[in-house]
Amino acid sequence: MTSVAFSGLTKSYRGTPALDDLTLTVRADSLTVLCGPPQSGKSVLLRLLVGLEKTDSGQIVVDGQDVTKLPPGGRRIGYVPQSFALYPHLTVYENIAYPMRLQGARNADIAAKVERAVQLLSIGHLLKKRPDQLSGGEKQRVAIARGLLKDAQIFVLDDPLVGLDYKLRERLMDDLRTMRRELGATFLYATSDALEALTMAEDIVVMDRGRVVEHAPVDRLYHEPQHLRSMELVGFPGSNLLPGRIDAGICVTPIGRFAVTPEATAPDATAPANGAEVIVGLRPEAVELQPAGTGQLSGQASVSLVEDLGGEQVVYLETGGLTLVTCLSVGRGETPAYGQTVAYRFDPAAAVIFDPASSRRVGCGCFEGQEKIRHA
Amino acid sequence: MQSNRSGSPASRGLLAAMHPTGQAGLTARFFALLNDRRFLPLMLLTPVLVFFIIWNTIPLLWLLGLSFQKYSLTSGDDPAFTGFANYLEILGNSSVWQDLSRTFVWVFLSVVLQTGLGVALGFLFWGSHKLPGRRIALTLLFAPMVLTPVATGTFFRLIYDPTFGILNQVIRAIGLPSVDFLGQSSTAFWAVLAVDTWMWTPFLMLMTLAALGSVPKAELEAAEVDQLPWHQRLRLIILHHGKFILMLGVLLRTIDSFKTMDLVLQMTKGGPGSTTNLVALTLYRQSFESFNLGWSSALAVILLLISIAFTSIFIFVLNLKRRGDAA
């Protein structure tokens, strides 16, 4: 059981801060996904953990041992970089086996381990080839095998599936989860792809501008986001973020008014004040193209765009001067067409209210006391 | 230029748009030609081809022709075709052979020394990219390379001077007898070689830095994480990516070193005796001091062939390595 703890980590490049006093403890024996936009500091954090960059200040503790000053080789961390970085001279087999051999593993053990990884990643036919004879996806699979076979309890994967085709990504995501469970190791995995994060993660760390904005198990983070950036970044398609204002315990938005349940979860967060401007987050799947039922708000909107993803459709609705995104399963009801006027509804309990200044969650909607939607 | 820009210029190409058609004059036909996709490349290449033919091809053919003639500017005789007589004379001339073997020793030593030092310095600078003052140090180190050899030769002749040269002043200051570095046969060759090394080590350092710059950072990082020993990093990663540029540097230096003349002329004039007489200096003397044009042309052709041989060996070795990698 090996946990990783970062405390007060700061790193800047030529005066530009990449990590800003970051503190984070990663649960042992978990797959933790660092999710954030490009430049949010995910990669830097992982490179600091591996030891490829030096910290400006702060501490990295792995399994109770301070590794901040250790060289990369001394940290016993498996690393799968974003770029493949295979040794060009060596065959695929040697590329995978060589690091283990350097660690002093016996040949029989190596062969057995390689065999196992080769099966999982379907690279058996490549073993005798050299890196320059492989495609990008093949190289990446070899790099994953090489990184994961290291005798370590912590594995760092820096966006390893970027640029691979969709099918291969799906398969590798499954394979990586399987491998992690088999190894019983701690995985830190960086990605900027929300879908990948949701698929892979046991825990998600949402990063933004060199800070951790939220760290929670994946389902809690998705359903109960505590930070505006979590709602924005984790989820596909992106959440609806609407402007709102608090008026005597009622949240007034362009698509309706509903009561607010204040729930200042963070210790320093406060309930929304009267007259305060807020941001209302609404997941696409919370908006349904159905006439209103009990306990729901409803309205009329015109369809401005339909994206067909095969199994589901992303429908963009224009109403009250803003765009609402919704996600429909194909085959349930009629398919909306461009320009059509449709009825939609949503449960105000699904609306999350954020304070725009701190980006913190300050409450959520509820049905009580709602009024009928008025249209512009 | 005319202001008439009717029609759709984009559809007719830029040059046509600048020169409206309709006037079937010579200029219009010229610009029509420029728009011709088959003709334009030829037009663009013509200047450099003309330059190359006038300054390279014709002189080379002329040289080849001269090498088969007995032609001396001092004798007053007309040039006469003598077949391979010049070549046979050169191949039978023991002093040319001596110059040639001395030149090979010179090439070998200078290339080995400069490559060794250049690569070492290159690695040092590569590993010190965060050191303050690195840029200034680099610039200073490159200075010898950009000086003309004649100037460098003159400086060092003065530095080496037995009576007022600074080197001998230092030697005397520490209580040793002064040495006439360029005047005695035991030291002259080495003294000139040292200057050549001072001049050209930066070039190989530059090539080393370029070679190291071509090594992917990700592979080096992987090696660091995997704790690859340094000699394996060198073999598996650095040489794999950098060897082509490095070999190119060695090749250029070899060819250049083979032609060394100006430095020696300025420092020792080939002396004392013939201890620093390189073959290029012989060539220079025969052609521009003795005006023995036929003979020296033949020697020039031989040296050219040797240079081509060097180049072919290097190219062969590099290609062979590449083929080996692909297999």
HADDOCK unambig.tbl for C-alpha pairs under 7 A between the chains (distance, minus, plus):
assign (segid A and resid 52 and name CA) (segid B and resid 221 and name CA) 6.87 0.50 0.50
assign (segid A and resid 72 and name CA) (segid B and resid 224 and name CA) 6.26 0.50 0.50
assign (segid A and resid 72 and name CA) (segid B and resid 225 and name CA) 5.08 0.50 0.50
assign (segid A and resid 73 and name CA) (segid B and resid 224 and name CA) 6.14 0.50 0.50
assign (segid A and resid 73 and name CA) (segid B and resid 225 and name CA) 4.83 0.50 0.50
assign (segid A and resid 73 and name CA) (segid B and resid 226 and name CA) 6.14 0.50 0.50
assign (segid A and resid 73 and name CA) (segid B and resid 227 and name CA) 5.04 0.50 0.50
assign (segid A and resid 83 and name CA) (segid B and resid 218 and name CA) 6.65 0.50 0.50
assign (segid A and resid 85 and name CA) (segid B and resid 218 and name CA) 5.28 0.50 0.50
assign (segid A and resid 85 and name CA) (segid B and resid 219 and name CA) 4.44 0.50 0.50
assign (segid A and resid 85 and name CA) (segid B and resid 222 and name CA) 6.53 0.50 0.50
assign (segid A and resid 86 and name CA) (segid B and resid 219 and name CA) 6.46 0.50 0.50
assign (segid A and resid 87 and name CA) (segid B and resid 219 and name CA) 6.77 0.50 0.50
assign (segid A and resid 87 and name CA) (segid B and resid 236 and name CA) 6.40 0.50 0.50
assign (segid A and resid 87 and name CA) (segid B and resid 237 and name CA) 6.50 0.50 0.50
assign (segid A and resid 89 and name CA) (segid B and resid 236 and name CA) 5.75 0.50 0.50
assign (segid A and resid 99 and name CA) (segid B and resid 226 and name CA) 5.41 0.50 0.50
